[in-house]
């Protein structure tokens, strides 16, 4: 089955669907810092580099499905939370515009849990209504990627629509019984290298694994307000798009409570506290090691990975969609 990918990013959602047997025939991504990474890992997919606002439906090839996660920053609980009043939040309407015109068999839209916050209730209700008005039977659910072979607590809203005339409705897959932890993902990656001065990449020089380098620099007051360490036998905290907010490697003991909104590194153990490397974050997002991220500034590596949909999470959902259309 052929797919169109919107708001493609680094391709986590795409790779998960590809692993389930789908063919990504056309993708759209406006962020130039991502282009080289996507084209390296998806050499057979045409990448349209324009803003989706400028893309007309007639320029997109016919496909069985449309997948994509419109920018989530507008809906994030950690961000400003402007939602539909933010230009990025309004990009949902361009997704729906293209969906209405192309009328594929199905679509999938992914976003952060913050979109369910009461202050966004009216906007989210209207978005779902627009999906229904486009001619689709809608299923939506808040899922934790850790329930689907991802070693990370990551809550995301998944909206899936099947075209109404197909008389089908998507039922979400059951969560997996085994919940992977950090040790399952990064135990063998303990030897990491700090980024070069200015947090520039080392390239391939001296890296034990591709992209296995971590961001240098201090930790903000906000960062130090919470424990940022998960143990080896626990799933990671959510991998975010900012390298400064990357979790601490599990080699370190959990941060010591001093007062409300204040933690410190355990005295005498300070050297153990480093951010997870770009590759470790990629592993936690279940990207394979042969999926190479291209960047000069290490912050761009963290951003690409943190904004991605975990590959295994996408694969589980994609397998269910594939099975529905094989019946």
C-alpha positions, 0 to 999 in steps of 0.5 A, a space after each residue: 500500500 502506498 503512503 503520503 507522509 506529511 510533516 515528515 521530520 526525520 522519518 520515525 513514523 515513516 520507518 515504522 510503516 515501512 517495516 509493516 509493509 507500506 511504501 512511502 512514495 511522497 513526503 513533505 518537510 519544510 525544516 531544512 536541517 532535516 532534509 539531508 537525514 531523511 533523504 539519506 535514509 529514504 533514498 527512494 522517496 520523493 521529498 517535497 521541501 516546501 511549506 505545506 501551506 504552499 502544497 496543492 493537492 494536485 501536486 501529490 500522487 495518489 496513495 492509499 493513506 496519509 500519515 503525519 504529525 502536525 507540529 506539536 509545540 503549539 499543544 505541548 504542556 511544556 510549551 506556551 500551549 497556544 494551540 490553534 491560535 498558533 500558526 503551527 497549530 493551524 497547520 492541522 487545517 492544511 492536513 485536513 485540506 489535503 485529506 479532503 481533496 485526496 480521499 485516501 483509504 485511511 489517515 493517521 495523525 499524531 500529537 502530544 497529550 497536551 492537545 487533550 488539555 481542557 484549554 484546547 477542548 473546543 479546538 480539538 473537538 473541532 479538529 475531530 469534527 473536521 476529520 469526520 466531515 472529510 468523510 472518515 470514521 474516526 478512532 482516537 486514543 491516548 497511548 503510551 509508547 512504552 506499551 508498544 516495544 518502546 523503552 520510554 514513557 511517551 504519551 501521544 494522541 493517535 487519531 486514525 480515520 478510515 474512509 466511511 464508504 469502506 465500512 471499516 473502523 480502526 480498533 487500537 491494538 492491545 498493549 504488549 505485556 513486556 515493557 522494555 527498559 533502558 537496559 534493553 536499549 542502551 546497555 552496550 552504549 556506555 562509552 560516549 563522547 562529548 560534542 566538540 566545542 560549541 556543541 558541534 558534531 565530532 562527525 565520525 571521529 572517535 565515535 564508538 557508534 554513529 551519532 554517539 555524542 552528547 551535548 555539553 553545558 550546564 543545567 538550568 534551574 528548571 532542569 534541576 527542579 526535578 529528578 532527571 535520572 531513570 534507573 537501568 530497569 525503568 523506561 526512559 523519561 520522554 525524549 524531548 526535542 531539546 538537547 539541553 533537556 535530554 535525560 541523564 544517563 542511568 549510570 548516575 544515581 537519582 538526583 538528591 532532593 533538597 527542597 521543592 523544585 530543587 535537586 542536586 547531583 549526588 555529592 562525589 558522583 558528579 562525573 557520572 551525570 551526563 546527558 544521553 547521547 544522540 544515538 542513545 536517544 535514537 535507540 530509545 526512540 527505537 531507530 536502528 543504528 544504521 539510521 544515520 542522523 546528519 547535522 553540524 550542530 548537535 542540537 539538531 540531532 536531538 531535535 530530529 529524534 525528539 520530534 519523531 514518532 518512535 519506530 516500534 510504536 508506529 510499526 505496531 499501529 501500522 501492522 494493525 492497519 495493514 491487517 484491516 485492509 487485507 481482509 
